């Protein structure tokens, strides 16, 4: 998914919990689902950002030799303006775009 074009808000809005609990019976299950999806999004965005910034790294990075690179700053600012992974995951969940599977009660009792 293209996270840069997500419909998720950039600031954290107050959510009506009934919207979330309508999709999953248990509030805690919803929190776990959203947390796991947010972790997936976060790691995906981090890999993408690291790959883009890899072009700018020099083999002899030194703290004394730091300099400003306009392209690197613009890429960093673009990622800073993106919605947070938890907001993206919540929006996906509310829009019905998130696919998840909850184990059966028998499986939960065996653990």
C-alpha positions, 0 to 999 in steps of 0.5 A: 500500500502507498502510505504517502497517499493514505486518507489517515489524518495527520493529527490524532483525532478523538475516536468513537470506540463503538466504531471500533468495537462494532467490527471486533467484539472485544476492545482488547482484540482491536487494540492488538490488531491495530498494534500489529498492523501499525508495527508492520507499517512502521517497519515497511516505512523504515525499510523504504526510508533507509533504502532512499537514504542509503544513496546519501551515506558515505563510507567515511561518515564522521561526526565532524564532517556532517554537511547538509544535503538538500535532497536528503532533507526533503526526503526526511521532511516528506516522511516526517509529514506522513501520518503515524503508523497507528493512525494509518492502521486505525483508518484501514481498520475503520475503512474495512481494508484490514484483513485479520484472523482471530484464532478460535476459542479452542486454540486460545485455551490451549495456550 
